[in-house]
Each structure stands twice: as structure tokens, then as C-alpha cells.
Amino acid sequence: MSCPGPVLVAAAHGTSSPAGRSAIGGLVAAVAARRPDLTVRAAFVDVQPPDPAAVLASLSGPPPARLVPLLLSAGYHVFVDLTRAAESVPGTTVAPALGPDDRLARLLHRRLVAAGLHDDDVVVLAAAGSSQASAVDDCRAVAATLSRRLGRPVTAAFLSAAEPRLPDAVADQRISQGRVVVATYLLAPGFFADLAARSGADVVAPPLLVAGEPPPEELVDIVLERYLGS
């Protein structure tokens, strides 16, 4: 009889938004449905319980756990919060963040088209931001990939902790002809998505997850790949 693999602990940021909680819960449920042989648990690094340490403490005995960040870039929450939680339970490992990944740019492209993107629109990518320079670079890499897909420039802008700030980037792009359209590089509805919606853009596409819609297959694929070590 084969031993089960590590428990997949899907560690999201956490939100007070009911829509955001529903969207994240839908992704975790989809991952569990795709791999019914795995034990899948949800954890949150901020705002809502349970936190990763509590989830790890609730697991009894082998197999060990693998923390999979439901985060688009590796910043403080990955390098500090999740790393500390993993170190508290021997055998626990931390997977890479979900991004950057070309499939995320493909999903952003799809969201933009569904939002009514025009050929002459100016596109700004809205990311949460981070004090970790590598996380900011990861977001800029996704903006570059999206730019290649769209065949037009895409400016990366941030909602906190990094420059340029999204409202400033939107205002700067007003010098160009056409509408300013925001590609929302956020995982789910919540505080940051609300800020993006108030950025002054003509159109703001929804985040990668939308409450009430099935999670995109790309996201389920990426979560499981990170769990498996790729």
C-alpha cells in the first residue's frame, strides 16, 4: 500500500471580503476535486483564520505538509510568515509562489478581452506591491509577458509598497490617446481589488478569480505544479 503524499496546505493572504473568501474557497475546492487522493487544507497569513501554524499543528502524524502560497509573487509572506510556519514543524516544505508564470499573463489577457479591450486602449497592470524587490520584479515580468501577448506596452503599477502607484500610472497614461484599461493582477476580490476599481481607469478588468465562477483551469494547474515541485 503506497503512502499518501504530503498534505497540501493552500496558504492565501486572507480577506474580509465575502466575494474574495468565496473565490479563494472555490480554488481550494477545485484543487481538492482535481486530486481526491490528496489531503488539502486552506490557511491564511492575514485577516482570517486559520493561520498556517494552526493548520500545521492540527495535522496528526505523517505524512508531512507542503505549504503552497496562493500568492502571485514571493514577498514577505512567503519568505517570513510561511517559512517560519514551516520551520515550526519538521518536514514541512514551502512551494514557490504562483507567479510569475506565462499562464497568468494568458489569463489576464482573457480577462481584458472579456472586459471589452479595444485595439487602441492603453493597458496598466495593477499589482498589490511588495517591499521585496524580487517580488516587484516578478510583477514587472508578468507585465512584460502580457505586453508581448497584447502587442502593446503594459506598465506595471502597484497598490502599495512600490512605485509607480496605480492612480499615478493611470493619470500618466492619460497623455496617450485611447482609454486606460487596468489588468488586475490580483488573485481575488478584496481590499486591493476595490482600490484598483477606484484608480481612475476607464475600464478595470476583474481579478484572476471571480466569485460565482469556476476557478480557471490555469490556476488549478499552477497550484498543483507548485505542490509537486515545479
C-alpha positions in Angstrom: 0.0 0.0 0.0 1.5 3.4 -1.0 2.0 6.2 1.4 0.0 9.3 0.8 1.9 12.4 -0.3 2.4 15.5 1.8 -0.7 17.4 2.9 -1.3 20.3 0.6 -1.8 23.4 2.7 -3.0 26.2 0.4 -1.9 29.4 2.1 -3.7 32.5 0.9 -3.4 36.1 2.1 -6.9 36.3 3.6 -9.6 38.9 3.2 -12.7 40.3 4.9 -14.5 40.4 1.5 -17.2 37.7 1.2 -16.6 37.6 -2.5 -12.9 37.1 -2.0 -13.4 34.4 0.5 -15.8 32.6 -1.8 -13.4 32.9 -4.7 -10.4 31.5 -2.8 -12.6 28.8 -1.3 -13.6 27.8 -4.8 -10.0 27.5 -5.9 -9.1 25.3 -2.9 -12.1 23.1 -3.5 -11.2 22.8 -7.2 -7.6 21.7 -6.3 -9.1 19.1 -3.9 -11.5 17.9 -6.5 -8.8 17.5 -9.1 -6.7 15.4 -6.8 -9.0 13.5 -4.4 -6.1 11.4 -3.3 -4.6 14.4 -1.6 -5.5 16.0 1.7 -6.0 19.7 1.0 -6.3 22.3 3.7 -6.7 26.1 3.5 -4.7 28.6 5.6 -4.4 32.4 5.7 -1.4 34.6 6.5 -3.5 37.6 7.5 -7.1 38.8 8.2 -8.8 35.5 8.7 -8.2 32.2 10.4 -6.8 29.6 10.5 -3.2 30.7 10.1 -0.6 28.3 8.6 0.9 27.4 12.0 -2.6 26.5 13.4 -3.3 24.3 10.3 0.1 22.5 10.6 -0.5 22.0 14.4 -3.8 20.4 13.6 -2.3 17.7 11.4 -1.5 14.5 13.2 1.5 12.5 12.3 2.8 11.7 8.8 2.6 12.5 6.0 4.3 15.9 6.3 2.8 19.1 4.8 3.8 21.3 1.9 2.7 24.9 2.1 1.6 26.2 -1.3 1.4 30.0 -1.4 -1.8 31.2 -3.1 0.2 34.4 -3.7 1.2 35.8 -7.0 4.8 36.7 -6.0 7.2 35.7 -3.3 7.4 38.6 -0.8 7.4 38.9 3.0 4.6 36.4 3.5 6.5 33.7 1.7 10.0 34.4 2.9 9.0 35.2 6.5 5.5 34.1 7.5 5.3 30.8 5.6 9.0 30.0 6.2 8.6 30.4 9.9 5.5 28.3 10.0 7.2 25.5 8.1 10.3 25.6 10.4 8.0 25.0 13.4 7.1 21.6 12.1 9.9 19.4 10.9 9.4 18.0 7.4 7.2 20.9 6.2 8.3 22.5 2.9 7.3 25.7 1.2 6.5 25.7 -2.5 7.2 28.7 -4.8 4.6 31.4 -5.3 2.1 31.1 -8.2 3.9 33.8 -10.3 5.5 34.7 -12.5 4.0 32.3 -14.9 3.1 32.8 -18.6 -0.3 31.2 -17.9 -1.2 34.0 -15.6 -0.5 36.5 -18.4 -2.7 34.4 -20.6 -5.5 34.6 -18.0 -5.0 38.4 -17.6 -5.3 38.7 -21.4 -8.6 36.7 -21.3 -10.0 38.9 -18.5 -9.1 42.1 -20.6 -10.8 40.8 -23.7 -13.9 39.8 -21.7 -13.9 43.4 -20.2 -14.1 44.8 -23.7 -10.4 45.7 -24.5 -10.1 47.9 -27.6 -7.1 48.0 -30.0 -6.2 51.5 -29.0 -6.5 51.1 -25.3 -3.6 51.8 -23.0 -3.0 48.9 -20.6 -1.7 49.2 -17.0 -1.1 46.1 -14.9 -2.2 46.6 -11.3 -0.3 44.5 -8.7 -0.5 44.6 -4.9 3.1 45.6 -4.5 5.8 44.5 -2.0 8.8 45.8 -0.1 10.7 42.8 -1.6 12.4 43.9 -4.7 12.3 40.5 -6.3 8.5 40.4 -5.8 8.2 43.7 -7.6 10.4 42.4 -10.4 8.2 39.3 -10.7 5.2 41.6 -11.3 7.1 43.5 -13.9 8.0 40.2 -15.6 4.3 39.4 -15.9 3.6 42.8 -17.3 6.3 42.2 -19.9 4.8 38.8 -20.8 1.3 40.4 -21.1 2.8 43.2 -23.3 4.1 40.6 -25.7 0.7 38.9 -25.9 -1.1 42.1 -26.5 1.4 43.6 -28.9 1.5 46.9 -27.0 3.2 48.4 -23.9 2.0 47.4 -20.5 3.0 49.5 -17.5 3.3 47.7 -14.1 1.9 49.7 -11.3 1.3 49.0 -7.6 -1.3 49.5 -4.9 1.2 49.6 -2.0 4.8 49.4 -1.1 6.3 50.0 -4.6 6.3 52.6 -7.4 4.6 53.8 -9.5 1.3 53.8 -7.6 -1.6 52.7 -9.7 -3.5 56.0 -9.7 -0.4 57.9 -10.7 0.3 55.4 -13.6 -3.3 55.7 -14.8 -3.1 59.5 -14.7 0.3 59.5 -16.5 -1.2 57.3 -19.3 -3.9 59.9 -19.9 -1.4 61.7 -22.2 -1.9 58.9 -24.7 -4.9 58.6 -27.0 -7.5 56.0 -26.2 -8.9 54.6 -22.9 -6.8 53.5 -19.9 -7.6 49.9 -19.0 -6.4 48.1 -15.9 -5.4 44.4 -15.9 -6.0 43.4 -12.3 -3.1 41.2 -11.3 -4.7 40.2 -8.0 -5.8 36.7 -7.1 -9.3 37.5 -5.8 -11.8 40.3 -4.9 -10.9 42.2 -1.8 -9.4 45.4 -0.4 -6.8 45.8 -3.2 -9.2 44.9 -6.0 -11.5 47.7 -4.6 -8.6 50.1 -4.7 -7.9 49.1 -8.3 -11.5 49.8 -9.2 -11.2 53.3 -7.9 -7.9 54.0 -9.7 -9.5 56.4 -12.3 -9.1 54.0 -15.2 -11.8 53.8 -17.9 -12.1 50.0 -17.5 -10.8 47.8 -14.7 -10.8 44.1 -15.5 -11.7 41.7 -12.7 -9.0 39.8 -10.8 -7.9 36.3 -11.7 -10.6 34.6 -9.5 -14.2 35.8 -9.6 -16.8 34.7 -7.0 -19.5 32.6 -8.5 -17.4 31.5 -11.5 -15.4 28.2 -11.7 -11.7 28.8 -11.0 -9.7 29.0 -14.2 -8.0 25.7 -15.0 -4.7 27.5 -15.3 -4.7 28.4 -11.6 -5.6 24.9 -10.5 -2.8 23.6 -12.7 -0.3 26.0 -11.3 -1.2 25.2 -7.6 -0.7 21.5 -8.2 2.5 22.0 -10.1 3.9 24.1 -7.3 2.9 21.4 -4.8 4.7 18.8 -6.9 7.8 21.0 -7.0 7.7 22.7 -10.4 
